[in-house]
Amino acid sequence: MGGLTDEQVAFYKDEGYLLIDECLPPGAYQPLVDEFDAVIGQKAREAFALGQLEDLFEDAPFECRLAYLCEALGTDKRFAGDILGKVHKTAGLFFLLTHPAILNVVESIIGPEILVHPQFNIRAKMPGEEEVLWHQDIAFLDPEVEETFMVNFWVPLVDTDVENGCLEILAGSHKHGIIPHDPADSEKEIPEDRLPPGDRVLSVLPAGGAALIQHKTIHRSFPNASDHIRWSLDIRYSDYRLPTGREEVPGFVARSEIDPDRVASGHEDWLRLMEEAGHLIS
């Protein structure tokens, strides 16, 4: 898609979120899906060869196959974690992160000096997986990033609704600063009695849609009560001249009018930056 309209930008800045039904064309995320399919198939064949599986579930759709394999193996988190770890920093992910449909949206909000933020997540929310509690993304970053205007995308790779665990967003909550979070197992949460007032908005979106939020926008996700995986991405963008809150991990510049030589020209540039910073490449 092209950039946002002035009305959309104003809404996003005022409400702290924006829902876009058609943000990415299928061709933008299909290479990443293909990479997942390849790794899932490889890991399934390895388990089959060891006698751990009786069925490779090769005919199962993308949103179901990993769930079927995990159920058959009885090792949901370990097997799924191996899959997700293998598809970090791949060519398909780089292609999506730098797709013009996303960068045009970002540029309409923060201008042409664009960093792909180092914190991103690929999520496979399994059937039966519990809710993610109310939180702000800034709670997982260094406090110095508070004044960095950050454009956060939640991009579903399958159609999403309340049943399979879409996001719920608290409109206008970004205006209330950083809210104290309580520890919740390995996560953090904002208790209900600490939530500011505001409309609660469901991010029911098709595959390739996007929910844009800001790093102080309060949000959560519902449990996955469906029979399939809710695949999604959390990706972030900011001005590369400003703090990221994750200074020990490099992002990469995706656009720049001031210094075009800084722009990562391909997937290899991203890998090189990660290697130079001492981070493992998968």
C-alpha positions as CSV (number, residue, x, y, z in Angstrom):
1,M,0.0,0.0,0.0
2,G,1.0,3.6,-0.2
3,G,1.4,5.9,2.8
4,L,-1.3,6.8,5.2
5,T,-3.6,9.7,4.7
6,D,-3.4,12.7,6.9
7,E,-6.6,11.6,8.6
8,Q,-5.1,8.2,9.4
9,V,-1.9,9.7,10.8
10,A,-3.8,12.0,13.0
11,F,-6.0,9.2,14.3
12,Y,-3.0,7.0,15.0
13,K,-1.2,9.8,16.9
14,D,-4.4,10.7,18.9
15,E,-5.8,7.3,19.6
16,G,-2.5,5.4,19.8
17,Y,-3.6,2.7,17.3
18,L,-4.7,2.2,13.8
19,L,-6.2,-0.9,12.1
20,I,-5.4,-1.6,8.5
21,D,-7.2,-4.5,6.8
22,E,-5.0,-4.6,3.8
23,C,-1.5,-3.6,4.7
24,L,0.6,-6.3,3.0
25,P,-0.1,-8.1,-0.2
26,P,0.2,-11.9,0.1
27,G,3.5,-11.8,-1.8
28,A,5.1,-9.8,1.0
29,Y,4.7,-12.5,3.7
30,Q,4.6,-15.7,1.6
31,P,8.4,-16.0,1.5
32,L,8.4,-16.1,5.3
33,V,5.6,-18.6,5.4
34,D,7.5,-20.7,2.9
35,E,10.6,-20.6,5.2
36,F,8.4,-21.8,8.1
37,D,7.0,-24.6,6.0
38,A,10.5,-25.7,5.0
39,V,11.8,-25.8,8.6
40,I,8.6,-27.4,9.9
41,G,9.0,-30.1,7.2
42,Q,12.7,-30.6,8.0
43,K,12.1,-31.0,11.8
44,A,9.1,-33.3,11.1
45,R,11.2,-35.6,8.9
46,E,14.0,-35.7,11.6
47,A,11.5,-36.7,14.2
48,F,9.9,-39.3,11.9
49,A,13.4,-40.8,11.2
50,L,13.9,-41.2,15.0
51,G,10.6,-43.0,15.3
52,Q,9.0,-40.2,17.2
53,L,6.3,-39.6,14.6
54,E,4.0,-41.8,12.7
55,D,2.6,-39.0,10.4
56,L,4.3,-36.0,8.8
57,F,1.0,-34.2,8.4
58,E,2.2,-33.0,5.0
59,D,-1.3,-32.2,3.7
60,A,-2.2,-30.1,6.8
61,P,-2.6,-26.3,6.1
62,F,0.0,-23.9,7.4
63,E,-2.1,-22.7,10.3
64,C,-2.5,-26.3,11.6
65,R,0.5,-28.4,10.7
66,L,2.8,-27.3,13.6
67,A,0.0,-27.8,16.1
68,Y,-0.6,-31.3,14.9
69,L,3.1,-32.2,15.1
70,C,3.4,-30.8,18.6
71,E,0.4,-32.7,19.7
72,A,1.7,-35.9,18.2
73,L,5.1,-35.4,19.8
74,G,3.8,-34.2,23.1
75,T,6.5,-31.5,23.2
76,D,4.7,-28.3,22.3
77,K,7.1,-25.6,23.5
78,R,10.4,-27.3,22.7
79,F,9.5,-28.4,19.1
80,A,7.8,-25.1,18.4
81,G,10.7,-23.2,19.9
82,D,13.1,-24.9,17.6
83,I,11.0,-23.9,14.6
84,L,10.7,-20.3,15.6
85,G,14.4,-20.0,16.4
86,K,15.3,-21.3,12.9
87,V,13.4,-18.6,11.1
88,H,14.9,-15.6,12.8
89,K,16.9,-13.2,10.6
90,T,16.1,-15.0,7.4
91,A,15.8,-13.6,3.8
92,G,12.0,-13.9,4.0
93,L,11.8,-11.9,7.2
94,F,14.2,-9.2,5.8
95,F,12.0,-9.0,2.7
96,L,8.9,-8.4,4.8
97,L,10.6,-6.0,7.2
98,T,11.7,-3.8,4.2
99,H,8.6,-4.2,2.1
100,P,7.5,-0.8,0.6
101,A,4.0,-1.4,1.8
102,I,5.2,-1.2,5.4
103,L,8.0,1.4,5.0
104,N,5.5,3.8,3.2
105,V,3.2,3.6,6.3
106,V,6.1,4.3,8.6
107,E,7.4,7.2,6.5
108,S,4.0,8.8,6.6
109,I,4.3,8.9,10.4
110,I,7.9,9.5,11.3
111,G,9.5,10.6,8.0
112,P,12.2,9.0,5.8
113,E,14.9,8.2,8.4
114,I,13.8,4.7,9.3
115,L,15.4,2.0,11.4
116,V,14.1,-1.5,11.6
117,H,14.0,-1.9,15.4
118,P,16.1,-4.7,16.8
119,Q,13.3,-6.0,19.0
120,F,10.8,-8.2,17.0
121,N,8.9,-11.4,17.6
122,I,7.6,-14.2,15.5
123,R,4.7,-15.7,17.4
124,A,2.9,-19.1,16.9
125,K,0.0,-18.9,19.4
126,M,-1.0,-22.5,19.8
127,P,-4.5,-23.9,20.3
128,G,-5.2,-23.7,24.1
129,E,-2.5,-21.1,24.7
130,E,-3.4,-18.6,27.4
131,E,-4.0,-14.8,27.1
132,V,-1.1,-12.3,27.1
133,L,-2.0,-9.8,29.8
134,W,-2.4,-6.1,29.6
135,H,1.0,-4.4,29.0
136,Q,2.9,-1.7,27.2
137,D,5.8,-2.7,24.9
138,I,8.0,0.0,26.5
139,A,8.0,-2.1,29.7
140,F,10.4,-4.4,27.9
141,L,12.8,-1.7,26.7
142,D,15.2,0.6,28.5
143,P,13.4,3.7,29.9
144,E,15.5,6.1,27.7
145,V,13.4,5.1,24.8
146,E,10.2,6.8,26.2
147,E,10.5,9.9,23.9
148,T,11.4,7.9,20.8
149,F,8.4,7.8,18.6
150,M,8.1,4.2,17.7
151,V,5.7,2.6,15.2
152,N,4.8,-0.9,16.3
153,F,3.1,-3.3,13.9
154,W,1.2,-6.5,14.8
155,V,0.9,-8.4,11.6
156,P,-1.2,-11.6,11.5
157,L,-0.1,-14.2,9.0
158,V,-3.5,-15.9,9.2
159,D,-7.0,-14.5,9.6
160,T,-7.5,-13.4,13.2
161,D,-10.5,-13.0,15.5
162,V,-11.3,-13.2,19.2
163,E,-11.5,-17.0,19.1
164,N,-7.9,-17.5,17.9
165,G,-6.4,-14.8,20.1
166,C,-6.4,-11.4,18.4
167,L,-5.2,-8.3,20.2
168,E,-7.4,-6.0,22.3
169,I,-6.2,-2.4,22.4
170,L,-7.0,0.3,25.0
171,A,-7.6,3.4,22.9
172,G,-5.8,6.6,24.0
173,S,-3.8,4.8,26.7
174,H,-0.5,6.0,25.2
175,K,-1.3,9.5,26.7
176,H,-1.0,8.2,30.3
177,G,2.8,7.7,30.3
178,I,4.5,4.5,31.5
179,I,2.2,2.6,33.8
180,P,3.8,0.5,36.5
181,H,3.7,-3.2,35.6
182,D,3.6,-6.1,38.0
183,P,5.7,-9.3,37.3
184,A,3.6,-12.2,36.0
185,D,5.6,-15.4,35.6
186,S,8.2,-14.5,32.9
187,E,6.1,-11.6,31.7
188,K,4.8,-8.3,33.0
189,E,1.2,-7.1,33.4
190,I,-0.8,-4.0,34.2
191,P,-3.6,-5.0,36.6
192,E,-7.1,-4.1,35.7
193,D,-7.4,-1.6,38.5
194,R,-4.4,0.3,37.1
195,L,-5.8,0.7,33.6
196,P,-6.8,4.2,32.4
197,P,-10.2,4.7,30.9
198,G,-10.7,4.2,27.2
199,D,-12.5,2.2,24.6
200,R,-11.4,-1.4,24.1
201,V,-10.8,-2.1,20.5
202,L,-10.6,-5.6,18.9
203,S,-8.0,-6.1,16.2
204,V,-10.0,-8.6,14.1
205,L,-7.9,-8.6,10.9
206,P,-7.2,-10.8,7.8
207,A,-3.8,-12.2,7.0
208,G,-1.6,-9.4,5.9
209,G,-3.5,-6.8,7.8
210,A,-1.9,-4.8,10.5
211,A,-2.6,-3.3,13.9
212,L,-0.4,-0.2,14.5
213,I,0.2,0.8,18.1
214,Q,2.7,3.0,19.9
215,H,5.1,1.7,22.5
216,K,3.0,3.2,25.3
217,T,-0.3,1.9,24.0
218,I,-1.8,-0.7,26.4
219,H,-2.9,-3.9,24.8
220,R,-3.3,-7.6,25.4
221,S,-4.2,-10.7,23.4
222,F,-7.0,-13.3,24.1
223,P,-6.5,-17.0,24.6
224,N,-6.4,-19.2,21.5
225,A,-9.7,-21.2,21.8
226,S,-9.5,-22.3,18.1
227,D,-8.2,-25.5,16.6
228,H,-5.4,-23.7,14.7
229,I,-2.3,-21.6,15.3
230,R,-2.5,-17.8,15.3
231,W,0.7,-16.9,13.5
232,S,1.8,-13.3,13.8
233,L,4.7,-10.9,13.8
234,D,5.5,-8.0,16.2
235,I,7.8,-5.6,14.4
236,R,8.9,-2.0,15.2
237,Y,10.3,1.1,13.4
238,S,11.8,4.3,14.6
239,D,14.1,7.1,13.6
240,Y,17.6,5.6,13.5
241,R,19.1,8.7,15.2
242,L,17.1,8.1,18.4
243,P,17.5,5.6,21.2
244,T,16.0,2.2,20.6
245,G,16.0,0.9,24.2
246,R,18.0,-2.1,23.0
247,E,21.3,-0.5,22.3
248,E,23.2,-3.8,22.7
249,V,21.4,-5.3,19.7
250,P,21.7,-3.6,16.3
251,G,18.7,-2.7,14.1
252,F,19.3,-1.7,10.5
253,V,18.5,1.3,8.4
254,A,15.8,0.6,5.9
255,R,15.4,4.2,4.4
256,S,17.3,7.4,4.7
257,E,17.3,10.6,2.6
258,I,20.1,12.2,4.8
259,D,22.5,9.3,4.5
260,P,21.4,6.7,1.9
261,D,24.7,4.9,2.3
262,R,23.6,3.7,5.7
263,V,20.6,1.7,4.2
264,A,20.9,-2.1,4.3
265,S,21.0,-3.1,0.7
266,G,20.1,-6.7,1.3
267,H,19.7,-9.6,3.8
268,E,23.5,-10.0,4.0
269,D,23.9,-6.5,5.4
270,W,21.6,-7.4,8.3
271,L,23.5,-10.6,9.0
272,R,26.8,-8.7,8.9
273,L,25.6,-6.2,11.4
274,M,24.4,-8.9,13.8
275,E,27.7,-10.8,13.4
276,E,29.7,-7.7,14.1
277,A,27.7,-7.1,17.3
278,G,28.4,-10.6,18.5
279,H,24.9,-12.0,18.1
280,L,24.3,-15.5,16.8
281,I,22.9,-15.8,13.3
282,S,20.2,-18.4,12.7
